[in-house]
Every structure is written in structure tokens, then in C-alpha cells.
Amino acid sequence: MEKQRCPARSEDSDHRSLSARIKRESTRLRILEATMRVFARSVDDTPVIEDVVKEANIARGTFYKYFDSLDQALVATGTLANDRMIADIKSVYEFLKEPWQRVCVGFRVYMVRALQDPSWAAFVTRMDTWSQESIITQRMARDLGQGKRLGQFDIDDIDAAVDFIKGASLGGVYAVSHGVPSPFAYMDSAVGMAMRAVGCQAPLRAQAIAFSRSHLDGWCADGRARWSSPA
């Protein structure tokens, strides 16, 4: 005769399994956030695993349960930074219909965050967090391609344009986070030059500068600007 499954034991087993998974995910996130903080603070030296282990307050063996090397942890931390940024700006970026709007707002929002979140800025400018496979890179290529087809951009090579905008964006993040005399005037100039680089004509460049400024000013003013903390 087939034995009846005990519901109580099954539920208890499921609960333990869920608890273990939550604990693993929590520890992994703890390591990634510690990695981000360590590399954001580091200027003159190169951090090692011991620095991350100490920051996360875990045993060295615990680190190796999740990552084979510090480089592997860095890649995962870069992915985390990208994922958080995408989630953070979704409310200000996703609903924009015109490619030129998406490009100018996407370009400016990184400098806005650099002004408000120096730890994040220090990490993304130190580490290469925008790989060719990243969602941010893919969306940038999509927006530039759509803008080219609509005649908003004059671009010979989409990949080259993406790389150029990525480099300019990181340069802007670095400059704003390290201090410029007038951050918002600097952002206006940077947006204008970025839009010029992708072939926008003067009237659309001026529109992009004004739109990105007012759009993000409103976003920050009404309290929607919430950055996922690396701490």
C-alpha cells in the first residue's frame, strides 16, 4: 500500500529550502556590495580579496563559495550596478517615445547620479561596467539605430557611435563627481556635444538640452529620483 505523503514534513522541507536560498542570495549580495564599496574607495592601490572579505565581514572560505576570484566578483558587481541603474531610471526613461529624447535623457541621467551618488560614480569610472553585452549598451544601440532611421541622427557606424557616447558619458560622470564649477551648465554643454557627435542638427540639439534638463529636474523635484545604494 502506497504511503501517504506527510503535508507537515513537506511544508517544513520547503520552508527550509526557501530559507537557505534567501540566505545564499543575501550573502552573495553582501559580497557584491562590499566589492563595490571597496573599489569605490580605492584610489592608489589595487584591492585584494582580503579587503572584500573584511568589508563584508565574512570568512575567506565564504567568498569562495560564491566566486572563484576577485575578477569574477567584479564582473558580477558590474552587472549589479547596471541592473540597479536600469531599475532606478525606468520611471524617467522607459516611456519616452522619441529616440533623441531617450538618448539625451539617458546621457544626462548618469551625470545627475554622479552628482548625487559619488560612491557609485567612483565605482563605474574605475571599473568597466558597460560591456558590449550589457543591457545599457544594447538599448543605446537600439535608440541610436532608431534615431538614424528617423533622420534624427547622422551616424555612419552604430557601434562606433555607441562606444563614443559610452566614453563621453563616463568622462562626464568622472568630471561631475570630482567637481566642476557649474555642474548643470557642464551637463548642458556635455549633452549638446553628445548630440552633435551623433549628428543632431542645431535646433534638435537645443531642444535636447532643454528637454533633458527640465525632464530630470521634474523627476528629482517630485521625489522619484531614488538610487539603489551600494551600501
Secondary structure, DSSP 4 states (H G I P E B T S, - for coil): -PPPP-HHHHHHHHHHHHHHHHHHHHHHHHHHHHHHHHHHH-SSS---HHHHHHHHT--HHHHHHH-SSHHHHHHHHHHHHHHHHHHHHHHHHTT--SHHHHHHHHHHHHHHHHHH-HHHHHHHHHS----TTSHHHHHHHHHHHHHHHTTS---S-HHHHHHHHHHHHHHHHHHHHH--SSHHHHHHHHHHHHHHHTT--HHHHHHHHHHHHHHHHHHHHTT---PPP--
